[in-house]
Every structure is written in C-alpha cells, then in structure tokens.
Amino acid sequence: MNTSKTQNEAKDERRKHRRIVCDETTFFATRVKLYEGLVKNISFGGVFVESADAFFPGELLTLAVPCTTNEEGLKLKEPFNDEDVKMKCKVIWKNKDGFGIEFIEPK
C-alpha cells in the first residue's frame, strides 16, 4: 500500500478553509490602476484570480468579491449581502494562470 500523499492532497491539508468553485468576473485595483480578472475559487480566507496581469507575492490589492455566498447559502462574513464586497487583499502566490490572494480585511 502506498502511503505517500499527492501534492494536491498535501496542499489541501494545509488550507484553513474549504474552497468553493466560482466562475465570476471581478475587478481589482492597485493604488494606480484598475484590472479585470476571473475568480475561479473562493474561501473564507481568499480567492484564486485568473488573470493575464502579473502580480507578485506581497503586493496589496483591493478586490471586488463577486461570490459572497457559497453553494450552501452561507455568507463569507456577516453582514454581507449578495452584492460585491470590496476587500483588502495580499497576493500570496502566482502561477502562469493567475494568482492566489489572502483577504486582509473588508474595505
């Protein structure tokens, strides 16, 4: 029996929050420019944004979160309604398809 874990299984175990699939357009901004991307998954802790724009770990952004309610109808944070929520975020990692960001606080 093989007891080694795949890279994805190990990564999932490190996550604090369950990811929910989301396929919604979003807008995000630095202090000087507005960008557009696609939120591919979301959790209480952050999102993965598909984007051709290059951002690097540590960069700060403000993101319009389009998926504030998950598939079970649970709100990400109260007292959000189903409108976009502006969140301060920090880029944690990037790859060729986009970047992962962590929520810092609601704006």
ABEGO torsion letter per residue (X at the ends): XBABBBAAAAAAAABABBBBBBBBBBBBBBAABBBBBBBABBBAAEBBBBBABBBBBGBBBBBBBABABBAAGBBABOABBABBBBBBBBBABBBAAEBBBBBABBX
